[in-house]
Amino acid sequence: MSEQVTALPDATSHSIPQAPSPVRRRSRLAEKARAIALGAGFPLVLILLWDRAVALTGTRLVPSPRQVAVMMYDFSFGGVYDDAFSATILTHIWKSMTRVYGGFFLAALIGIPLGLMIGRIRVLRQLLDPTINLLRPIPVTAWLPLSMIFFGLGPNAAIFLVFLGAFYPILLNTMFGVRSVDMRLFEAAAMLGCSGPAMFRQIVFPASLPAIFNGLRIAHGFAWILIVVGEMTGVPTGLGSVIMDGRTLSRTDLVVTGMIVIGVCGFVTDRIIVVISNRVLQWSPQHHA
Amino acid sequence: MRNPERPHVVIRGVTKRFQVGDGAVEALGRIDVTIATGAFVCLIGASGCGKSTLLRIVAGFEEPTTGEVLVDAKPVTAPGSDRGMVFQDYALFPWMTVRQNIGFGPRQRQLPRKEVDDIADEFVRLVGLESAANRYPSQLSGGMKQRVAIARVLANNANILLMDEPFGALDALTREQLQRELLQIWSRTRVTVVFVTHSVEEAALLADRVLVMSAGPGRIESDINVDLPRPREVSSPEFNAVRRELARRLTSHMASARARVDELT
């Protein structure tokens, strides 16, 4: 959001060849610092409220922030509880990432080309669109029993569930992207001698990229959401399985720790996607997230 | 008209009907026109007279309902690089830089990379965009975008420029500037230009020949040769005479078209 606001003075300084004044640069820095302070301050307030609420109610069912912090330390470095979870964070993150990105990239690999073709080829759209819209509302969790039958207990079932969750946003956004490409661009390309498969590669794909990236970003969020469900399928490692174990053992500090780690992983990787998409889509003035 | 004896574009018995809901709309009546090689022809008429449709048929984007279009004696069946369309809304590829947009056509012909670059640079220079060659379309002004669109079709060896109200979205100063540049490019490259406009002034300034169209269904009402010397002086009495004559023809056709509609209703 803040980049969008600061982009305005940038655009005007293009047309007026003039160095930005130091005053304006300082105020832009101050604006940025303010945005960070606000964005980071709010979770701190939430933690404070959480701490007060736990202390005031005296509950033993919900861990205090301090207990979670200790658990997080032990989960990361060990030396506090020295149990099965001590200093295992990297293993769990790594295992979960292989499933998140296995499912995510598989969804992108199938969803993007399929979406491009369905968006562009009428007969394919007539053939597949109803089926897609029939399958799409089915919750991923509903697939859990079948996926365990298809893929057995283990990581493949988890990857399949993540794939299902990530597939539809990628497919639908790609289809939408293709459908909303200005017809003139196809005409312009055709008159310049571009046709057939070259049209797909050179026009349909790049013109749809802003929508494709929107789809990828939404799907990527879903992929992290679904990792807990995916790892309910009886895998021994992974952040989702840590949370499931925490539930079984009634260790809510472990549950919350797992939740926070998933949140942070999702946040950091989302930022990476935003950076990549801003780079790839630097031509598109609408697409600076 | 440089080679009046050699026709470049022959439009023969072209009509166009569009299916709209249950009924059909007759967009073009019978159009018969022959355009000479190297001519600068303006199509002028009120909106809805089918001038853009006619241009799109010549471009190969639309098929005529009856009749045919011959370019260099060969019938038009599809868009082709010999006919370069310049759209009012530019239709540049937004993910390509100016140089990449201009090099797009040559790239389709599988030319070696070096040659594509040389052609692109040559046409970047032709339209004076050297300093903006690596910018994206979103970073250009309207006038610059239209220069890129013109260079893009010329770089692809188009020898017919089909221009659909290309300067309609530009401010007056930029429009005058681009009109001058277009005339320079036209006299240098000797391409045939078919230029759709609704501005009498623009037609009088640019054209060798003005085809005045009227609506309902679209047809060519007048075919006027403009033989004012170039460069044309817009304040001269001769220029004003041409402009008045065009305006008179245009409004009388519009009035008679309205009378026809009134009779029908």
Interface residues (C-beta under 8 A of the other chain):
Chain A: H14 D182 R184 L185 E187 A188 A189 A190 M191 L192 G193 C194 A198 Q202 I203 P206 A207 L209 L281 Q282 W283 S284 P285
Chain B: A59 G60 F61 A78 P79 G80 S81 R83 G84 M85 F87 D89 A91 L92 F93 P94 W95 M96 F104 G105 Q108 R109 Y136 P137 S138 Q139 R152 V153 N156
